[in-house]
Structures are given as structure tokens and as C-alpha cells.
Amino acid sequence: MKFKSCYNHLNPLSLVASGRNHLHAAGHICILKDAFGCESPTEIANLISTEKFDAALAIHLYKGGRLLQGSRVPFGIIFGGTDINEDIRCEEKHRVMGTVLGEASFKMLYEVTQSHGSIPSASDDLSTVKLQCRSQPCMSEGVPKSTRFAVAFTTKMKELAAAEWPDARKKIYVQTQGIKTTPSETFDWYRFLQNADIPTDVDNLHIFLLICGLRRIKDPLYLVDVFSDWHRKEPSIHLGIIGPAVDPLFTSEVKEKVKRAPGVHLLQEMSQDDLHAAMKRCFAVVNSSISEGMSAAILEAMDLDIPVLARNIPGNAAIIKHKDTGLLFSDPQEFVVLSKSLMNDPIMKREIVRKAKDYVKKHHSWECERKTYQNLVLRLQ
């Protein structure tokens, strides 16, 4: 099949790339389209008609799904954290998302126990899905098609959506993100430090890496002041912030703040492979978001054997068990306390890294995600 995948530049690169790779591996053609460059559903409808796409997959119920209203081809939806944590509070966006979900003739349910539970047999659940799909009537040509499946990353995300749109409760498929890291073997760590203006001759260098799109909901400035204070006392401590300039106005604020914050560095964007290599050389990966769906950066750090310190919010707490697979902080001061404990207790660090790696292997299998999505997209034929 030939797919049009509607995403937006707020999506993590790993999510967009994985979806495309899964489809390509199954022999489908997948063309990516940034939803931010589209004005209306008509524009997407014309593109689908002109390019003769067979189906569509939208990442984000609102940002992508709104463009598929009245679509002449069947489509699937992948929920984003922004849908549930932000857009749901806006009356107009809430209405649009409800309309997109309401167009569904059916969606598929595949429950995965999150965080510390067990994952059921994928083949068993998907065989049930196939039976549900066969029972549905085929849609005739020339009339608007409907959402064939909706995917949420966590059961919590599904429950929040179901509370807003009760009719969708039994129609939403839940699948965690699959993680696959590919650190570059040619990454130059010392050039990376030089480009960031981080001294390379400092003993016992500790670099914390904050990976996020530069927008307010990610709150990259949350830890800047405490980091600068800490750096003044311990010059080996540095915070690197890296991510796309999603919000230009806010990005200007970040740049101005970082200029006046010793020990804090705004880093240049880099390829996924280089970023993974940089993560492997850092002391820890940090997440300070106000809200999250499921942070790929956190899961990638776990897979790369790097400890994670994350803000204690529901999206992060769903994938981190405090002092077991990572550390959760509630304020900047607690972040410093926990960071120092991690630096001073190598045994604790080693155990957190080991358990986090095991967690990702068990609950965020990239191969399992691939099989699942490849089965789901067959429902779009």
C-alpha cells in the first residue's frame, strides 16, 4: 500500500522514523508530510487524490487527525501527549478531536500492561483484532472513510481519552513506544565538547543532557538557575540543552537566559546517531517537562545504559520507578540532591542503569512494535 503519514515537527524523530521504517519493512511505501505545512483537510485530500495514496496515518489526534476529517481513504491515528495534556483543554480542539474519533467505524483495542506489569502475547491479541475487523462491512468507494485504529502509548492516556469520549473506550489500541538506539561509531566527543564551549581539561567532568523541543511545555529553563549555582561551586558540572527551535519566540528567551547562565549550554542539533553517541558519553539524561505522553529520550537513555533524572509528572512516572529504574524530582532543589546522590553512589547508579535497561527490553521492544504496526496497517486495506 502507499501511505501518507501526517506528522508534525513536535514529534520526536525516533517516532516518525520508526513508523516509516516499520511500513517500509512490510513492503509499503510511506511518504512523510509535516502537518504544520498544511492549511486544511482539503489540501491533504487533494494530495491523497493526486498521489493516489491508499491510506493515511496521522501522528497526533488533533494536529494530524484534523487534516483527515472526511478522508476518502481509511486512516489510523497515533495519540500524542499534547492531545491529552494540552489540546483537550481547548474547546475547539476538543470538538475537532471528538469528531475525528467519532468518524470511526471501528478502532482496535490491544491492551499492554504498563510500567511494571507484564505484556500479553501479541499474536493472541492480534488474532482477536483480526476477527473483529472481518466482522465489519467494507466501505464503498467514493464515500468518506473512517479511522480504522487509534493508538495510545499508555493505558493512562487511553483512560484520559475515554473519559472525554466514552464511546471510544473499547476502540482504542494501547501500545508502548518501541525503542532502538543506534549510536554512531565515528562520533567525536571532544569536538562536541569544544563546539559547546565545555572545557575538555576538567577532571571528573559531569555532563547532564536535556533533550527536548524548545517550547514552553518542555520547560527547558526549569533547572537553569540551580545548575548555574551548582556549576559555580563545582566547575565540572555542566547542563547541555539540545532540541529543535519549535517556538521561535520562546527559543529567543532560552538563548538569552543561557547566555547569562554559566555551566549551561544550548547545543546544536545533530543526527539521531550522533545524539545517541553523545548520550552514551554523558553522566545522565534529564527531563524537566511540565507534561509528557511518553518520552522517547528517556527510554533511549535507559537503552543506552545512561541514568535518567526526570520531573515527577504522570507521563514520566509511568515509565520510571523512583530509585529503581530512574530518579524523579519534584523541584529544582530535589534535582540537585538526587544528582549528587547518584554521583556519590556508584552502586546505586549501576543498579538503576541495569534495571532500566531490563525494563526497556521487556516493555519497549522495537521488534514487537514493528510486528504490531505491520498487523494494524493491514486493517487499512
Buried (B, 14 or more C-beta within 10 A) or exposed (E): BBBBBBBBBBBBBBBBBBBBBBBEEBEBBBEBBBBEEBEEBEEBBEBBEEEEBBBBBBBBBBBBBBBBBBBBBBBBBBBBBBBBBBBBEEEEBBEBBBEBBEBBEBBBBBBBEBBEEEBEEBEEBBEEBEEBBEEEEEBEEEEBBBBBBBBBBBBBBBBBBBEBBEEBEEBBBBBBBBBBBEBBEEBEBEEBBEEBEBEEEEEEBBBBBBBBBBBEBBBBBBBBEBBBBBBEEBBBBBBBBBBBBBBEEBBEBBEEBBEEBBBBBBBEEBEBBBBBBBBBBBBBBBBBBBBBBBBBBBBBBBBBBBBBBBBBBBBBBBBBBBBEBBBBBEEBEBBBEBBEEBBEEEEBBEBBBEBBBEBBEEBBBBEBBBBBBBBBBBBBE
